[in-house]
Amino acid sequence: MTTFYHCNFFDGTTDHNTPDAWFTVDDQTGRITARGTGAPTGDDEQVDFHGQYVMPGFFNVHTHVTSGPDTPDGSYGQSEAESAVFATQNLQQLLKSGVTYIRQCGTAYDVDIALKRMQRDGKLPHTPHMMVSGKAFSMTGGHGDSPHGGHAVDSPDEMRKAVRTAFKNGAECIKVMATGGVMTPNDFMEDPQLSVAEMHAAVEEAHHKRRIVAAHAEGNPGIQNALDAGVDSIEHGFYVNEAEAHQMVKQGTYLTPTLIAEWAAAKDGIGVLPDWEIKKAEDALDDTYVNLTRAVKIGVKFTCGTDAGTPYNGFDRTPEEFGMLTKIGMTPAQAYQCSCINSATLLGVADDYGTLEVGKFADFQVLKSDPVVDTANVVQADKQVYIGGHREF
């Protein structure tokens, strides 16, 4: 057993810290066995945090670890072997930033599936827990249709066969493309792509295996199509309208806003990215804040995802997403709960991960300043990061 003490403890379930706190972790299982305040007792190994702030590790439920944020098109353009090397580096960067659990939403060559196997075998150190997707699913010529990065499907039957094959090959979740996107030159956010019937086939197959489906859906009618197909999460959702927000609440559909991705493309890409791409992102940004603020008020459940790997959207930028969530009406604690409660629930792992409660895994980060006061305090480069009570960074 190891007891960590003398810390301000934010467990993710409330809106405040517990001062002068301690918690004990079973070194074998990695789970929290007890917690309290004041001076710890017993003969466990003890670690003094000297009054620093402990909070849950972040979830990032929208990542692309084989993509290249430092390239204008978000692509490394490399071989499968190179993709695996870059993906490993990106996973380590995610963990260093405080992200302890990710969901993949599309990778080249199904590299994430292979890396997950290596992780299970203990051959991929210093990386976060992963829910892997393999390649995303798009229509021929649609957003995400590429030689190594996507499955092109053009009917419900093709979708059904491709999803079954993906699960056979090791995928744990499914990503479908309901609309065009910012980065595709020949389509727009309002262009519907995969049909309701095609996406419903993916949902049906995934739900048969108790798996989830994420839909890239930036505009309408694609957002509506994805909701009618029964997907579990809307990714981006920049133009979600009032009726759709109410439908999301009724259906229990989550929204992953990826605000940092839209902001980075519009602001950091000026002079480098193509003019058409900058214009798409800029045109959507102001509307996004209005639409998502309304969705928050209606009661839509938001998750934390950044679209990490898109242009200028590096794998160290997850902490910046929380400041943007406060701009659409959330308190800092509510923004963090998009990660530690909603994201964990969407992924079906909330019984074991997310909040720092007794019985759950001790995946946490240690900060110098109070995260509950200001989300800027989680953007700390030299934070300590632990998985299962073991320090990784």
Secondary structure, DSSP 4 states (H G I P E B T S, - for coil): -EEEEEEEE--SSSSS-EEEEEEEE-TTT-BEEEEEESS--SSSEEEE-TT-EEEEPEEEEEE-TTB-TTSTTSB----HHHHHHHHHHHHHHHHHTTEEEEEE---GGGHHHHHHHHHHTT-S-S--EEE---SEEE-TTSTT--TTTEEE--SHHHHHHHHHHHHHHT--SEEEE-B--TT-TT--TT-B-S-HHHHHHHHHHHHHTT--EEEEE-STTHHHHHHHHT-SEEEE-TT--HHHHHHHHHHT-EEE--HHHHHHHHHTTTTTS-HHHHHHHHHHHHHHHHHHHHHHHHTPEE-----BTSTT--TT-HHHHHHHHHTTT--HHHHHHIIIIIIHHHTT-TTTSSS--TTSB--EEEESS-TTT-GGGG--TT-EEEETTEE--
